Amino acid sequence: MAPGHRHRSDREIESLDEFDDVVTRGSLAGHRVQSVDLTDRTFALLSADTTGAIFLGCPMQPDAAAKVRADGALVFPPVPDLPFDPYRGLLYSPDELFEGLTAGGYDATPDALAYAWLQETKADGDVFASMLRSIHDDAISDALDELLVGARVVGVMGGHAMARGTDAYAGAARLGQSLARDGFTIATGGGPGAMEAANLGAYAAPHPDEMLAEALELLAKAPSFIPSISDWAAAAFEVRDRWPGGGDSVGIPTWFYGHEPPNAFAGHIAKYFANATREDGLLARSNAGVIFLPGAAGTVQEIFDNATPNYYESRGEPTPMVLVNREHWTERLPTWPLLQSLAAGRSMESRIALVDSIGEAPAALKLLTGDK
């Protein structure tokens, strides 16, 4: 996935530049305009044909709104006093979610405010809030699909408790670096621990190897997001500031686990309110396979969430699954024997592997995919 690569429907307009390009042709008929501020485009709206257009969360002057409605366009106005945009056309960036971190700490960031809003509206049981969450998550899925068209996506799964400064964290970072350099797009759950490490590795991929070693040392000063998310996130942004121009990857976190912040190394963040949508979407988009690092209940669930469509081939040909750390997956949490039993005699049997160390995972994945 090249930085900034996107694919979209010709009818979708998701930026002011796209709007200006389309409106010069004289017609917005049938287009969908997502979250574009049109308050300074009144003349264009009054002049253009907007028959059948749909404006999702686009601020505009009252006379422009009246005119496009008269044309038969649907106008969904912005929703005031929300800490997020339910109609957004693009994924989040780390800078967007962590805006205000330096001045006010993590609690002042849009990410923390969105979680607080979720907690409040869930307690109220407000159907309007529920609808807004659904619209937001659908918009995120749409943006994620547009971003990943043509990408070879490898999911890297693992626990949030993996601390910076450990050998396991460094190994997960080197895994992400290796896969990114092989041309894969890394997708993770977008949170701390193993997820952050894999996104960090992808970020480090264009830089010399020394950069990753130095970054790991710097990050080790704030090993966990507990007790201070602010300090943990600030260390990540220090790395990004010191080594700009990192490689792209995708993080897919959720506000359902609001105590887990997103990591700052995923260039594109698809953050969801609904965890079930997020979990299924992450695995479904990992079209080049999934590598499972040692984890606990969440990672076990992800293994079998991935195994089920492979078993039934409900998404087509089974995708590779590589489990890392033989002792963990055969003794501590004996998931591998069950996975082997499920796969026996089925197409997925040749698409699963168990390796002893994280360094073996890229080669195992290539073998399962037939890459040389």
C-alpha positions in Angstrom: 0.0 0.0 0.0 1.6 3.2 -1.1 1.3 6.2 1.2 -1.9 8.0 0.4 -3.2 5.3 -1.9 -6.9 5.3 -2.2 -9.6 4.0 -4.4 -13.2 5.4 -4.4 -16.4 5.4 -6.3 -16.4 8.1 -9.0 -19.5 9.5 -7.3 -17.9 10.0 -3.9 -16.5 13.4 -2.9 -14.4 13.4 0.3 -12.3 16.5 0.1 -12.6 20.1 -1.0 -10.2 19.5 -3.9 -12.4 16.7 -5.2 -15.4 18.9 -4.9 -13.8 21.7 -6.8 -12.7 19.2 -9.5 -16.2 17.8 -10.0 -18.0 21.1 -9.8 -15.9 22.6 -12.6 -17.8 20.1 -14.9 -21.0 21.8 -13.9 -22.8 18.9 -12.3 -23.0 17.3 -8.9 -26.0 15.2 -9.8 -26.0 11.8 -8.1 -22.8 12.5 -6.2 -22.2 11.7 -2.5 -20.4 14.4 -0.6 -18.9 13.3 2.7 -18.0 15.7 5.5 -16.7 18.5 3.3 -17.0 22.1 4.6 -18.9 23.9 1.8 -19.6 27.2 3.6 -17.3 29.0 1.1 -18.7 27.2 -1.9 -22.2 28.8 -2.0 -21.8 30.1 -5.6 -20.8 26.7 -6.8 -23.7 25.0 -5.1 -26.2 27.6 -6.4 -24.8 27.2 -10.0 -24.4 23.4 -10.2 -27.0 20.7 -10.8 -27.3 18.8 -7.6 -30.2 16.6 -8.6 -30.1 13.4 -6.6 -27.0 14.4 -4.7 -26.5 13.5 -1.1 -24.6 15.7 1.3 -23.5 13.9 4.5 -22.4 16.3 7.3 -21.4 19.1 5.0 -21.6 22.6 6.5 -23.1 25.1 4.0 -24.9 28.4 4.0 -28.7 28.4 4.4 -29.4 29.6 0.9 -27.2 26.9 -0.6 -28.9 24.3 1.6 -32.3 25.5 0.5 -31.3 25.4 -3.2 -29.8 21.9 -3.2 -32.9 20.6 -1.3 -35.1 22.2 -4.0 -33.1 20.3 -6.6 -34.0 17.0 -4.8 -30.8 16.5 -3.0 -30.7 15.0 0.5 -28.9 17.0 3.1 -27.8 15.3 6.3 -26.5 18.3 8.4 -23.6 18.1 10.8 -24.5 16.9 14.3 -23.5 19.5 16.9 -21.5 18.9 20.0 -20.0 15.5 19.0 -16.4 14.6 19.6 -16.3 12.7 16.3 -17.7 13.1 12.8 -20.1 10.2 12.0 -20.0 11.0 8.2 -16.2 11.1 7.9 -14.9 10.0 4.5 -11.3 9.1 5.5 -9.7 7.0 8.3 -8.1 8.7 11.3 -4.5 9.7 11.6 -2.5 9.5 14.9 -2.2 13.3 14.9 -6.0 13.6 14.7 -6.8 11.2 17.5 -4.1 12.6 19.8 -4.7 16.3 19.1 -4.1 18.3 22.2 -2.0 15.6 23.9 0.9 18.0 24.6 -1.2 20.8 26.0 -3.9 18.9 27.9 -2.8 15.3 28.3 -4.5 12.3 26.9 -7.9 13.1 28.6 -8.2 16.2 26.4 -7.7 14.3 23.1 -10.5 13.5 20.6 -9.8 9.8 21.2 -10.5 10.1 25.0 -13.5 12.4 24.4 -15.1 9.9 22.0 -14.7 7.1 24.5 -16.3 9.3 27.2 -19.2 10.1 24.9 -19.6 6.3 24.2 -19.8 5.6 27.9 -22.3 8.3 28.5 -24.6 7.4 25.6 -24.5 3.7 26.3 -25.7 4.3 29.8 -28.5 6.5 28.5 -29.6 3.9 25.9 -30.2 6.8 23.4 -31.4 5.4 20.0 -30.1 8.5 18.3 -26.6 7.9 19.7 -26.8 4.3 18.6 -27.6 5.4 15.1 -24.7 7.8 15.0 -22.3 5.1 16.1 -23.6 2.8 13.4 -23.3 5.5 10.7 -19.7 6.3 11.9 -18.6 2.6 11.8 -20.1 2.1 8.4 -18.2 5.2 7.1 -15.0 3.8 8.6 -15.5 0.5 6.9 -16.1 2.2 3.6 -12.9 4.3 4.0 -10.9 1.2 5.0 -12.1 -0.7 1.9 -11.1 2.2 -0.3 -7.7 2.4 1.3 -6.9 -1.3 0.9 -7.9 -1.9 -2.7 -5.1 -4.0 -4.3 -3.1 -4.3 -1.1 -1.7 -7.6 0.2 -2.7 -7.4 3.8 -1.1 -9.4 6.6 -2.8 -9.3 10.0 -0.6 -9.4 13.0 -2.4 -10.4 16.2 -1.1 -10.5 19.8 -1.7 -9.3 23.3 -1.9 -5.7 24.5 0.2 -6.5 27.6 3.5 -7.0 25.7 5.7 -4.3 27.1 8.1 -2.0 25.3 11.7 -2.8 26.2 11.2 -6.6 26.1 12.6 -9.1 23.7 9.1 -10.0 22.6 8.3 -6.5 21.7 11.5 -6.0 19.7 10.8 -9.3 17.9 7.3 -8.2 17.0 8.7 -4.9 15.7 11.3 -6.7 13.5 8.4 -8.9 12.2 6.5 -5.9 11.1 9.6 -4.4 9.5 10.3 -7.6 7.6 6.8 -8.0 6.3 6.6 -4.4 5.2 9.9 -4.7 3.3 8.5 -7.7 1.6 5.6 -5.6 0.2 2.9 -6.5 2.6 0.5 -4.1 4.3 0.5 -4.7 8.0 -2.9 -4.6 9.8 -3.2 -4.9 13.5 -5.8 -4.3 16.2 -4.2 -0.9 16.5 -3.6 -0.9 20.2 -0.6 -1.2 22.5 1.7 -4.2 23.0 2.3 -6.6 20.1 0.0 -4.5 18.0 2.0 -1.3 18.4 5.2 -3.2 17.9 4.1 -4.5 14.5 3.0 -1.1 13.4 6.3 0.4 14.6 8.1 -2.2 12.5 6.2 -1.1 9.4 6.9 2.5 10.3 10.6 1.7 10.5 10.8 -0.3 7.3 11.9 2.6 5.0 14.6 3.7 7.5 18.0 2.1 8.1 18.0 -0.8 10.6 19.7 1.4 13.2 16.6 3.5 13.4 14.5 0.7 14.8 17.1 -0.2 17.4 17.3 3.4 18.6 13.5 3.8 18.6 13.1 0.6 20.7 15.5 2.1 23.3 13.7 5.4 23.4 10.3 3.7 23.7 11.5 1.6 26.6 11.5 4.6 28.8 7.7 4.4 28.8 7.1 0.6 28.7 3.3 0.6 29.1 0.3 2.8 28.8 -0.3 2.1 32.4 -0.1 4.3 34.6 0.1 7.1 32.1 -1.3 7.0 28.6 0.0 10.6 28.1 3.7 9.6 28.7 3.3 6.4 26.7 1.9 8.3 23.7 4.4 11.1 24.0 7.2 8.7 23.6 5.8 7.4 20.4 5.4 10.9 19.0 9.0 11.6 20.0 10.0 8.7 17.8 7.8 9.9 14.9 9.2 13.4 15.2 12.8 12.2 15.3 12.4 9.9 12.3 9.6 11.4 10.1 8.5 9.7 6.8 7.9 6.3 8.2 6.1 3.5 6.4 2.4 3.1 6.2 0.4 0.4 8.0 -3.2 0.1 9.4 -4.5 -0.1 12.9 -8.0 -1.2 13.6 -8.8 -0.5 17.3 -12.1 0.0 19.1 -13.6 2.4 21.7 -15.2 -0.7 23.2 -11.9 -1.2 24.9 -11.6 2.4 25.8 -8.9 1.8 28.4 -6.6 0.7 25.6 -5.4 3.7 23.5 -4.6 3.4 19.8 -0.9 3.4 19.0 0.7 6.3 17.0 2.7 4.2 14.5 -0.2 3.1 12.3 -0.5 5.7 9.6 -4.1 4.9 9.0 -6.4 4.2 12.0 -9.9 2.6 11.5 -11.3 3.1 14.9 -14.8 1.6 15.6 -17.4 1.8 18.3 -18.6 -1.8 17.7 -15.9 -4.3 18.6 -17.6 -7.2 16.8 -17.5 -5.2 13.5 -13.9 -4.3 14.1 -12.8 -7.9 14.9 -14.5 -9.4 11.9 -13.4 -6.6 9.6 -9.8 -6.9 10.6 -9.6 -10.6 9.9 -11.7 -10.4 6.7 -9.4 -7.8 5.2 -6.2 -9.8 6.0 -6.2 -11.4 2.6 -2.6 -12.5 2.6 -2.8 -14.3 6.0 -2.6 -13.7 9.7 0.3 -14.2 12.1 -0.8 -14.9 15.7 1.8 -13.9 18.4 1.4 -15.1 22.0 -1.7 -13.7 23.6 -4.5 -14.5 25.9 -8.3 -14.8 25.5 -8.6 -12.1 22.8 -6.0 -13.7 20.6 -7.5 -17.2 21.1 -10.8 -15.7 20.0 -9.2 -14.2 16.9 -7.6 -17.5 16.0 -11.0 -19.2 15.8 -12.8 -16.2 14.3 -10.3 -16.6 11.5 -10.4 -20.4 11.4 -14.2 -20.5 10.9 -14.4 -18.9 7.5 -11.3 -20.9 6.5 -13.0 -24.1 7.6 -16.2 -23.4 5.7 -14.5 -21.4 2.9 -17.2 -18.8 3.2 -14.7 -16.1 2.1 -13.3 -18.3 -0.7 -9.9 -20.0 -0.6 -8.5 -20.3 3.0 -6.0 -17.8 4.0 -2.7 -18.6 5.8 -2.6 -18.8 9.6 0.8 -18.8 11.3 0.9 -19.3 15.1 4.2 -18.2 16.8 5.6 -19.9 19.9 5.1 -23.6 20.1 5.1 -23.8 23.9 2.5 -21.1 24.2 0.1 -22.6 21.7 0.5 -26.2 22.6 1.0 -26.1 26.4 0.0 -22.9 28.0 -3.1 -22.3 25.7 -3.3 -25.5 23.6 -5.0 -23.9 20.7 -2.8 -25.6 18.0 -4.0 -29.2 18.5 -7.6 -28.1 18.1 -6.8 -26.0 15.0 -5.0 -29.0 13.5 -8.0 -31.2 14.2 -10.4 -28.7 12.6 -8.1 -28.4 9.5 -7.5 -32.2 9.0 -8.7 -33.3 5.6 -9.8 -29.8 4.5 -8.3 -27.2 2.2 -7.2 -25.2 5.2 -4.9 -28.0 6.3 -2.1 -26.8 4.0 -2.6 -23.1 5.1 -1.8 -23.4 8.8 1.6 -23.5 10.4 3.2 -23.4 13.9 6.7 -22.0 14.4 8.9 -21.8 17.4 10.2 -18.2 17.0 9.0 -15.0 15.6 11.9 -14.9 13.2 10.5 -17.9 11.4 7.1 -16.4 10.8 7.8 -14.5 7.5 9.3 -17.6 5.9 6.4 -19.7 7.1 3.9 -17.2 5.7 5.7 -17.1 2.3 5.6 -20.9 2.2 1.9 -21.0 2.9 1.1 -18.3 0.3 3.4 -19.9 -2.3 5.7 -16.8 -2.5 9.3 -17.3 -3.2 
